[in-house]
Amino acid sequence: MNPRLSRRELLRLFSIGAAGLTGAAVLARAPSEPGGQETAPPERPHDMPLGISAGRQHPTAMDPLTFLTHFDYGRMSQLADGRTLREYELMALDQEIEIVRGMKFPAWTFNGTVPGPTLRATEGDLVRVYFRNEASHTHSIHFHGVHPAHMDGVFEQIPPGGEYIYEFIAEPFGLFLYHCHTMPVTKHIMKGLYGALIIDPKKPREPAHEMIMIMNGFDPDFDEENEFYTVNGIANYYFEHPIKVKAGELVRVYLINMTEFDLINSFHLHANVFKLYRTGTRLDQYEITDTVMLCQGERCILEFRYKYPGKYIFHAHQNEFSERGWLGTFEVVP
Amino acid sequence: MNRVGQILLALLPLALLAGVIYFFLVQGPGPIGTAPVPIEQLDFERVVFRPDEVLVYVRNSGPNAVTIAHVIINGALWSFSMQPTETIPRLGRATVALSYPWVEGEPVTIELLTPNGFKFAHTVDIAVATPPFNWEALGAFALLGTYVGVIPVFLGFFWFPFLRRTGRHWMGFLLSLTAGLLLFLGVDALKEAFELAARVPEIFKGVGVIASALVLSFLALSVLGQKIVGSKLDPARARLSLSYLIAMGIGLHNLGEGLAIGAAYALGEIALGAFLVIGFTIHNTTEGFGIIAPLAKENIRVLRHLFALGLIAGAPTILGAWIGGFTYSDLFSMLFLAIGAGAIFQVVYEIFKLIAKDSQRTGKVVFGSLPNFAGLALGLLIMYITGLFVAG
């Protein structure tokens, strides 16, 4: 089995997967109780049950402006008991990425980007994630949230070429994440194997201009100290490409800290305050502030409106982080 | 034909070598393999501080061309420009210019990052404005060299009247004392040279250069000494020549020392406080004594030579300070210190020969004599103690 995929092979793989989608017999059996199984290697080694899913990016083309507002709702279908089944595909891939203009990083990725796609489901949905390890090292997926032990991605390690189906009921609602949980975990996270998992409440939140922001660091010289800090993978990207929002509109930021090596990261909004929903697991409890500090792996949801048009920056309030790439701009238009 | 044939024979191995290289390049490394990431090496040669500007001179001493993708200064990702280009060829040099509001007297750390994730860092412990190239700076460096190199040598000459009045039987002691002073100075110069060798890019093979310079300068001065001292000059002229040789050896050493001091001063690496200048002055006064000791008991008109001797020994410090201060190079400082050490060791050898000649004349042993031993020991001790004042 080929542990590495060239770009062309990957594209071919996706098209095969899409063609095979309609007759995907594997989808027919939908267990009423969540339960995953290690599958035998399929006949066509690169065939995945789903084709390109909603959040799939071209492996090398990380566009943080697209990533910002792109949510992978999965392939939806109705189960016999009336519940919604959402199916996603995640593939571990070795991928060289650009983390700041002119700097390459030999990353380990989910679906070719760091961070990986943002998975989104509604509380109570059955979530099924087809995982395939096309990378050169053993990996797994560990989801945060409530699920059975064998869905936790710790004791079931997937070797190169291996597959696993993760299945669980999305609960509780809030902002969660997923990441590889193979030892040494520090290495697997600093290399880029993580992404967001949003579980919406059954009664949706107020409509808003929603965006995902995953704070991280990069250590391209592997001295266990970050040289660059980013939101969504490319240093200074949102500073050079401001995020446009309308004055008065509700902005909702799903904020996750996936920084390695540094204990905490933070988010500071200029000229404004936001409602801070810690982990997003309660709708009625929030704090109003302009700066939030998150430990490694901690999450929160922020809501705010800009009153006045103009350009406002947001950044880590560890200024040494913001001076190494963790800096962005909201451009508020009337 | 014969000559052509001879030349062809000499070229034969070179032609075969070219063939092997061609074969290797065409075939590729094969099972030997190549590194998974290109090997990159950058050396910092100099950091210049101007108002709100930092200039970093770097040399690529690795096997491949190196590109600078980003620069981090004191922890912050900073915009920069590079001359001549952002890619430095093998053994090439480049200047990285940062418009950065550095703070006088505080450390500055510069990190250069390449697209392949290599990071090269350099810290200047105390940032000070680099003197611009003008008359004022030239004068300042000349004054520095004068204090450190010229004045001490001439101060040492004022022992001459004392030496004149000292009995001839003290000559062995005094010459041994001189040898002790110079021996210590030579070892000290070597130590400084080895320290610099550690900073010189590996590709320039600092230790090999030191060893070569040491041996060559020792032998070159031996040849020169043989021509002068060994010829049929009368003893007085021979001793005067020895003094000139000592002055030359010290001068070469002082050139290297001047280079190092000038550079360290320009780089802000030493705070040249009054105490350090005084320390150097005390330490180097022994050099003047060393130069004139062989002349003490000779019946020659010394006075007109003293000025020349002092300049030969001391003035190179000024020259070194200028060169070191404006075009800093560890390699040249190291080279001249090694040349100086070789010259000094050769002079020590000449002094021992002179003592031996004196001993033959008076029928005494050379090393077994207590005064000679005491002189040598005292010379080393004086250098050690005065060296304590030079706490850079």
Interface residues (C-beta under 8 A of the other chain):
Chain A: V100 R101 G102 M103 K104 F105 P106 P220 D221 F222 D223 E227 F228 A235 N236 E320 E323 R324 G325
Chain B: T67 A69 H70 I72 G75 A76 L77 E111 L113 P115 N116 G117 F118 K119
